[in-house]
């Protein structure tokens, strides 16, 4: 496979991350906090679930990366998100299940105007964020990642962000360039927090490289870890444990040559 150029190659980004142990603030949903924290620890980052409005902005000012995930957007988390994104430009927006649900849809529209470094979502979420659809089936997409490429490019150009569309093939764009990362395993979709932890991993990589490289590196690392975990497990339960082990075991030599195109 041809090695394609991104600002910071994934092997170098992973080496930087392991050396730096980036501090990652997670304003995320209550269903996935434990898995997200464990994924960050396994990768080599330092998670902190700081989501009090009175503390979120202070902590975001010292964190290396911030995740804002709208999975359970109660009033406290909404205020915490506003405070955090006002204090940093190294943050990831994960617009979970937007489209038909009014609170999170309005919140996502507000937050994207604050110019996140990265927006990560499934195809239905990205299409809805662009105003071109009404969302998926709950947190599940009803569209493929390629179906969301036009919407992703629109969001990227309008808000100066990188948009990562998760799917069987992840599609990542800065509005001009497009990267595609194939691989992973379906079992990751059967573990609570699979996609949410990917957003947190992108926030971790934001601590050591630019947004496009961070999004690509996170997608590659998760794809490789999922493949390795699936190869030795019996089902979703053992997969979840194996996935964390795989994240911890991945080295720079394991993550090259995985970007299928960068145009």
Buried (B, 14 or more C-beta within 10 A) or exposed (E): EEEBEBEBBBBBBBBBBBEBBBBBBBBBBEBBBEBBBBBBBBBBBBBBBBBBBEBBBBBBBEBBBBBBBBBBBEEBBBBBBBBBBEBBBBBBBBBBBBBEBEEBBEBBBEBBEBBBBBBBBBBBBBBBBBEEBEBBEEBEBBBBBBBBBBBBBBBBBEBBBBBBBBBEBBBBBBBEBBBBBBBBBEBBBEBBBBBBBBBBBBBBBBBBBBBBBBBBBBBBBBBBBBBBBBEEBEEBEBBBEBBBBBBBEBEBEBBBEBBBBBE
